[in-house]
Amino acid sequence: MSRLHKKKPIGEKRKKRSASEKKTSSVDSSASFSSSKSAIMASPLKPKPEKTLAESKAGEPSLFQKAMEFFREVKIELKKVTWPTRKQTTGTTIVVIIFVFVVAAFLGLFDFGLSKLVQVVLT
């Protein structure tokens, strides 16, 4: 997901513009543009030092440490869960079981009716 940036109020934009205009007013605008452009182009990217296999292994936690950290985080998250009461769980379980029987009866009757219709059509 991308981050959403807050839009700055118009007043803040004007303040930034006026401050930058004051700085560039004493210097020629074309000269400041070319100098800033050359400063950008002149700065080379610094290459990241490559790690050897021994260095990368030394800093990484082992599989066991990763697993222990995972289970610690799971325990913390499970403490944040709002668990339903026994009464709520029993009530919703009964509703689900009744709903399953109603749907099974409907589908059974529908299947029986269609099979009788096919027998009548074929005979």
GUKEVO-270028 format. One line per 3 residues: number of its first residue (from 1); their letters; for each residue x, y, z of N, C-alpha, C. Coordinates in Angstrom, 2 decimals. Atoms other than C-alpha are relative to their C-alpha. Layout:
BEGIN
NUM	a	X:Y:Z:X:Y:Z:X:Y:Z; ...
This chain:
BEGIN
1	msr	0.83:-1.18:0.00:0.00:0.00:0.00:0.88:1.24:0.00; -0.82:-1.21:0.05:1.33:3.41:-0.80:-0.38:0.94:1.13; 0.27:-0.98:-1.06:1.60:6.16:1.73:-0.78:1.15:-0.57
4	lhk	0.75:-1.18:0.40:-0.79:9.02:1.58:0.68:1.22:0.61; -0.66:-1.20:-0.48:0.84:12.39:1.85:-1.06:1.06:0.25; 0.91:-1.09:-0.29:-0.97:15.24:3.51:0.30:1.15:-0.92
7	kkp	-0.21:-1.20:0.80:-1.52:18.20:1.31:0.25:1.16:0.94; -0.32:-1.14:-0.85:0.04:21.29:2.77:-0.96:1.13:-0.32; 0.84:-1.15:0.25:-2.14:24.32:3.22:0.70:0.99:-0.93
10	ige	-0.55:-0.95:0.98:-1.67:27.02:0.60:0.94:0.99:0.67; -0.83:-0.96:-0.71:-0.21:29.37:3.20:1.43:-0.49:0.18; -1.35:0.54:-0.19:2.74:27.05:3.86:0.77:-0.02:-1.30
13	krk	-0.66:0.01:1.30:3.47:26.74:0.16:0.52:1.40:-0.33; -0.40:-1.38:0.29:3.57:30.52:-0.17:1.20:0.39:0.85; -1.12:-0.33:-0.87:5.90:30.79:2.83:1.29:-0.58:-0.55
16	krs	-1.20:0.62:0.55:8.33:28.34:1.25:0.47:0.73:-1.25; -0.36:-0.71:1.23:8.22:30.13:-2.08:0.65:1.33:0.31; -0.54:-1.32:-0.30:8.80:33.52:-0.53:1.39:-0.11:0.63
19	ase	-1.32:0.19:-0.61:11.73:32.21:1.54:1.03:-0.37:-1.06; -0.96:0.40:1.03:13.33:30.58:-1.49:0.24:1.16:-0.98; -0.19:-1.15:0.89:12.75:33.72:-3.59:0.95:1.01:0.62
22	kkt	-0.90:-0.94:-0.67:14.54:35.84:-0.99:1.45:-0.46:-0.12; -1.35:0.52:0.10:17.56:33.54:-1.11:0.56:0.16:-1.40; -0.48:-0.06:1.38:17.78:33.54:-4.90:-0.05:1.40:-0.58
25	ssv	0.11:-1.34:0.56:17.03:37.22:-5.33:1.37:0.67:-0.14; -1.32:-0.62:0.07:20.64:38.22:-4.64:0.89:-0.67:-1.05; -0.79:0.74:0.98:22.00:35.58:-7.04:-0.83:-0.11:-1.27
28	dss	0.69:0.14:1.28:21.15:35.33:-10.70:-0.70:-1.36:-0.04; 0.78:1.23:-0.02:18.41:32.70:-11.15:0.58:-1.05:-0.93; -0.57:0.99:0.93:20.07:31.04:-14.16:1.29:-0.58:0.57
31	asf	-1.24:0.49:-0.58:23.37:30.78:-12.30:-0.29:-0.98:1.13; 0.31:0.90:-1.10:21.73:29.19:-9.26:-0.53:-1.32:-0.53; 0.53:1.23:0.58:19.92:26.67:-11.47:1.13:-0.86:-0.54
34	sss	-1.09:0.78:0.58:23.06:25.63:-13.29:0.92:-0.54:1.09; -0.87:0.49:-1.07:25.07:25.37:-10.06:-0.67:-1.14:0.76; 0.67:1.09:-0.71:22.42:23.25:-8.37:-0.06:-1.25:-0.87
37	ksa	0.04:1.13:0.91:22.18:21.06:-11.45:1.35:-0.70:-0.03; -1.32:0.61:0.03:25.93:20.54:-11.54:0.31:-0.68:1.33; -0.23:0.62:-1.30:25.93:19.78:-7.81:-0.68:-1.36:0.05
40	ima	0.71:1.28:0.01:23.37:17.06:-8.38:0.74:-0.99:-0.87; -0.67:0.90:0.92:25.22:15.60:-11.32:1.39:-0.38:0.49; -1.37:0.25:-0.44:28.61:15.82:-9.62:0.07:-0.99:1.16
43	spl	-0.06:0.89:-1.16:27.63:13.74:-6.58:-0.20:-1.45:-0.45; 0.13:1.40:0.41:28.36:10.10:-7.41:-0.68:-0.81:1.10; 0.62:0.88:-0.99:26.41:7.34:-5.72:1.09:-0.81:0.68
46	kpk	-0.98:0.76:-0.75:28.35:5.65:-3.00:-0.40:-1.48:-0.05; 0.34:1.43:0.04:28.49:1.89:-3.56:0.00:-0.57:1.40; 0.07:0.65:-1.30:27.48:-0.25:-0.63:1.10:-1.04:0.09
49	pek	-1.03:1.03:-0.12:30.27:-2.38:0.72:-0.65:-1.38:0.03; 0.56:1.34:0.06:29.60:-6.01:-0.07:0.48:-0.80:1.21; -0.33:0.82:-1.16:29.45:-8.37:2.89:0.42:-1.39:-0.48
52	tla	-0.38:1.37:0.31:31.19:-11.67:2.80:-1.00:-0.94:0.67; 0.93:0.97:-0.55:29.31:-14.84:3.67:0.15:-0.12:1.51; -0.24:0.12:-1.44:30.93:-15.02:7.11:-0.57:1.20:0.74
55	esk	0.53:-1.19:-0.66:29.96:-11.42:7.94:-1.52:-0.01:0.04; 1.46:-0.01:0.03:26.34:-11.86:6.86:-0.56:-1.06:0.94; 0.47:1.05:-0.90:25.97:-15.10:8.84:0.15:0.41:1.46
58	age	-0.26:-0.37:-1.38:27.42:-13.56:11.99:-1.07:0.94:0.54; 0.97:-0.98:-0.45:24.83:-10.76:12.15:-1.43:-0.51:-0.01; 1.37:0.50:0.10:21.75:-12.83:11.30:-0.33:-0.93:1.16
61	psl	0.39:0.94:-1.05:19.77:-14.60:14.02:-0.24:-1.39:-0.60; 0.18:1.37:0.48:19.50:-18.37:13.77:-1.48:-0.30:-0.19; 1.37:0.41:0.24:16.36:-20.23:12.74:-0.75:-0.15:1.31
64	fqk	0.62:0.17:-1.32:15.67:-21.11:16.38:-0.36:1.36:0.61; 0.27:-1.33:-0.55:15.95:-17.44:17.43:-1.16:0.66:-0.73; 1.11:-0.57:0.76:13.60:-16.39:14.62:-1.33:-0.63:0.42
67	ame	1.22:0.69:-0.42:11.06:-19.04:15.67:-0.44:0.47:1.38; 0.34:-0.46:-1.36:11.23:-17.96:19.32:-0.57:1.42:-0.04; 0.50:-1.37:0.14:10.74:-14.31:18.32:-1.43:-0.01:-0.56
70	ffr	1.34:0.11:0.59:7.74:-15.30:16.19:-1.02:-0.40:1.06; 0.94:0.46:-1.02:6.10:-17.18:19.07:-0.21:1.03:1.10; 0.17:-1.09:-0.97:6.74:-14.28:21.45:-1.00:1.02:-0.53
73	evk	0.91:-0.97:0.61:4.98:-11.94:19.03:-1.42:-0.55:-0.09; 1.32:0.63:0.05:2.10:-14.42:18.61:-0.67:0.10:1.37; 0.54:-0.06:-1.37:1.65:-14.54:22.40:-0.48:1.41:0.32
76	iel	0.37:-1.40:-0.25:1.57:-10.74:22.59:-1.29:0.35:-0.75; 1.19:-0.30:0.81:-1.01:-10.51:19.76:-1.22:-0.72:0.53; 1.15:0.74:-0.52:-3.22:-13.21:21.29:-0.53:0.62:1.29
79	kkv	0.48:-0.69:-1.20:-3.39:-11.21:24.51:-0.90:1.18:-0.36; 0.79:-1.14:0.44:-4.93:-8.35:22.50:-1.38:-0.41:-0.52; 1.25:0.47:0.58:-7.77:-10.53:21.14:-1.12:0.08:1.02
82	twp	1.19:0.00:-0.84:-11.25:-10.01:22.55:-0.73:-1.32:-0.27; 0.58:1.31:0.20:-12.48:-13.58:23.03:-1.49:0.03:0.36; 1.43:0.05:-0.34:-16.24:-14.36:22.99:-0.22:-0.80:1.28
85	trk	0.32:0.75:-1.22:-17.88:-15.61:26.16:-0.51:-1.39:-0.37; 0.50:1.36:0.24:-19.01:-19.20:26.55:-1.43:0.05:-0.52; 1.39:-0.13:0.41:-22.64:-18.10:26.16:-0.10:0.43:-1.47
88	qtt	0.00:-0.44:1.40:-21.90:-16.27:22.88:0.42:-1.12:-0.94; -0.48:1.10:0.83:-19.98:-19.24:21.50:-1.06:-1.08:-0.14; 1.07:1.00:0.05:-22.78:-21.68:22.40:-1.14:0.47:-0.88
91	gtt	1.11:-0.54:0.80:-25.43:-19.41:20.87:0.30:-0.01:-1.49; -0.33:-0.03:1.42:-23.62:-18.95:17.57:0.17:-1.40:-0.57; -0.12:1.38:0.46:-22.83:-22.68:17.36:-1.37:-0.60:-0.28
94	ivv	1.37:0.51:0.20:-26.52:-23.55:17.75:-0.62:0.61:-1.26; 0.54:-0.65:1.20:-27.47:-21.01:15.07:0.59:-0.63:-1.26; -0.65:0.60:1.17:-24.94:-22.50:12.64:-0.53:-1.40:-0.25
97	iif	0.51:1.37:0.17:-26.14:-26.07:13.26:-1.42:0.02:-0.55; 1.38:-0.11:0.51:-29.79:-25.08:12.73:0.00:0.43:-1.46; -0.09:-0.48:1.39:-28.87:-23.19:9.54:0.44:-1.13:-0.93
100	vfv	-0.48:1.12:0.82:-27.01:-26.26:8.20:-1.14:-0.99:-0.24; 1.13:0.92:0.18:-30.08:-28.48:8.81:-1.06:0.58:-0.93; 0.99:-0.63:0.88:-32.39:-25.98:7.10:0.46:-0.05:-1.45
103	vaa	-0.54:0.02:1.37:-30.16:-25.71:4.02:0.03:-1.44:-0.52; -0.03:1.40:0.42:-29.72:-29.52:3.91:-1.40:-0.48:-0.36; 1.38:0.39:0.31:-33.50:-30.03:4.05:-0.47:0.63:-1.31
106	flg	0.40:-0.68:1.25:-34.07:-27.44:1.30:0.63:-0.66:-1.21; -0.68:0.62:1.13:-31.44:-28.97:-0.98:-0.48:-1.44:-0.23; 0.52:1.37:0.13:-32.72:-32.50:-0.25:-1.36:-0.01:-0.70
109	lfd	1.32:-0.08:0.64:-36.30:-31.53:-1.18:0.12:0.44:-1.45; -0.20:-0.48:1.36:-35.12:-29.67:-4.27:0.54:-1.11:-0.89; -0.58:1.11:0.75:-33.03:-32.66:-5.37:-1.05:-1.09:-0.25
112	fgl	1.06:0.99:0.15:-35.94:-35.06:-4.75:-1.01:0.43:-1.06; 0.95:-0.51:0.99:-38.30:-32.83:-6.77:0.57:-0.04:-1.41; -0.62:0.03:1.33:-35.87:-32.53:-9.69:0.15:-1.43:-0.52
115	skl	-0.14:1.39:0.44:-35.21:-36.28:-9.76:-1.35:-0.58:-0.43; 1.35:0.46:0.39:-38.99:-36.98:-9.87:-0.40:0.64:-1.34; 0.31:-0.69:1.26:-39.36:-34.39:-12.67:0.74:-0.67:-1.18
118	vqv	-0.79:0.65:1.06:-36.59:-36.07:-14.71:-0.59:-1.39:-0.29; 0.63:1.32:0.22:-38.25:-39.50:-14.18:-1.27:0.13:-0.81; 1.25:-0.21:0.72:-41.59:-38.13:-15.41:0.28:0.35:-1.45
121	vlt	-0.33:-0.42:1.36:-39.99:-36.51:-18.48:0.55:-1.17:-0.81; -0.64:1.09:0.73:-37.97:-39.60:-19.43:-0.93:-1.21:-0.22; 0.89:1.16:0.18:-40.81:-42.15:-19.01:-1.21:0.31:-0.81
